[in-house]
Structures are given as structure tokens and as C-alpha cells.
Amino acid sequence: MSLSKRKFLTFGVAGAAAAALPAWAQPKALFETINMFVPAAPGGGWDGTARAIERSAKAAGLVGTMQFENVGGAGGMVGLPRFVNQRKGQGNSLLVGGSVMVGAAIANKSPVTMRNVTPIARLTEEAGVVVVPASGKIKTWNELVAALKGNPKAVSVAGGSAGGTDHLILGLMVKALGRNPREAAYVAFAGGGPANAAIIGGQVVAGISGYSEFEEQIKAGRMIPLATTGRTRIPGVNVPTMTELGMNLVMANWRGVFAPPGVTNAQRDALINFVSQVKNSAAWQQELVTRKWSDAFLTEIPFEREILWDIERTEAVMKDLGLA
């Protein structure tokens, strides 16, 4: 699955030459059209990633147009089979997905999983954040911990689809407090928009998601961030990690892009080149800073190995937590 050194040198020389051209002589885009498939409702992390790719690719002149299709439900397990069946062999199609799909496939016993698509690149990792509505009774981490320890079933927590990263985080929190993870009152949502509304509206006690999905509401004072789930604090965000708060729990949510099954090696390499150039663009680097995403770029065989390892690890964790 690897690109040859010669190809990478060719791409590098071409990129340098393009930078030297005047605006009126910019090179032709790598793709006239990219069909972007998002197996989630608008407003969530995958949709945000897809839109960031579009902005960056257009700013860098790498694509003419990008067409979007959103099909939400079951942590991507509604959309994934549709992508696999309808986009087979299409060399200008990409699906945005990530770690949530690993757990969702296990939880839903889906016959179609990440093993059925063609890995192109892992793009980002994002630490999760635990929040409570500013209008709620619970205002601090210690208050949330006490409530979960006392009766997990009474502490409803909103997040992404069942079996996803957010769900695993809650299960591990409950387990760390000496309770049975199956007691966790997890409320799954198909997209970030509905989850935000449920938290702000007080329909749930707390919420868990990637920081970028809650950032706007946090800055507006409608949500209170209590803890993050990364190894270190999110740059520019003054919120402690769970480790700092005394809970030994670290988990990040990765996102990446995939091609359909049946693409040729040449089609796959063209998409890897496209995403690599997006990743190296100034616009994408600014997206990372703005959205507080960590650069976790990885392609080809190393990315495939990471996916297989993630599937094995997640399955083990979910069995331990009673989620599979």
C-alpha cells in the first residue's frame, strides 16, 4: 500500500513548482470532484472533519467541488453499508469515520465493518471532555463523581452512538468508581447537534464528546467543562485531565478517511496523495489549531495495523464493560 520514494519526490517537486507560479497559472486540481460520505448527522465531529477537509482542499486548489452525503445512525453502521455497496470502485469517493465506528460495529454486531473499506489516512486525535449544563444541579467534578458513585443509573450522560468512544469513557468512569459499568445511564445520539440540545436543555445530567463539539457552548457559558480524557491538557484549554483529578483514565477519539472497496492501487494512491497534500496545507494546519485537534497523520500499512489493533482492544474493553 506504500507510495514509492520516487512518487513522493515527484509530488514534492510538483508542489514546490506550484508555489512558485503566479495566481493566474495555478496547476489543475488533483480532483475535479470528491464525493464525501459522512455516516453521521450534520453538526457532529465527522461532519466537522469533512467540512474542514473541503475548506482546506479548496483553499489549496486541490479540488474543484466536493459533494456531501450524510447518513446518520448507529455510530456509522447505517451509513457504512450504504457506502460499501453503492460506492464500490469509485476512486473519487471518501468516507469520514473513526474510532467510534469500531465500537459501534461490535455493539451492533454489524456484518459490515472497517475491514470492508480501504484505509486512506488517519488525520486527527481529539481528547474527550466531560461537561454539565450550566443550568444543572451538578457544577463540579467532585459532585459528578459523587453522583455516579452513589447511583450511576440516576446520572444520565449524553454522547455519540452506543459503543463509541464516549460510551466507553463513561463505562470506564463508572468502573473506576467501583460500580458495575452496566449501570451507566448512557444516552446515545446520532449527531453532535441533538446531543448539544439535550445537554443544554437539561434532558440529561452530563455529556461526553470531543472538545470541539462542545467548544461553542462552553465559550457561551451554557456548558461547564469538568475534565478532559487526554494524556495531557488540550492546548489553550484550562481544563484538567482525569488523571490530574485522580482517575486513571486516558482515551482519545481518532478520525480518518477511507475509500470504498474495489478501488485500484492507482486510485488509492491518488487519494493518499490528495489527503497528504490537504494535511500539509496551511489551511489544514490552521484548522488543527482552531479546532484543537491533535495531528495524528498516518497512512497505508501502519494505519491498517492501527485499525486492526484498535478493533481487538475495543472488543476486549467492551466485553469487560458488558457492552458486547
Protein Blocks (a to p, Z undefined) as FASTA:
>chain_A
ZZcfklmmmmmmmmmmmmmpcfklcccdfbfbdcdddfbdehiamlmmmmmmmmmmmmno
pafbdcddddeeehhpmmmmmmmmmmgoiakbccdddfklmmmmmmnopabdfklpccfb
dfbdcdddddddfkbmblbfklmmmmmmmommlmccddddehiaklmmmmmmmmmnopaf
klpccdddfbfklmmmmmmnopafbdcddfklmmmmmmnopaccfbdcbfbdcehiacdd
fklnopacdddddddddddehiafklmmmmmmmmmmmmmpmklmmmmmmnopacfbdehj
llmmmmmmmmmmmmmmmmmnopZZ
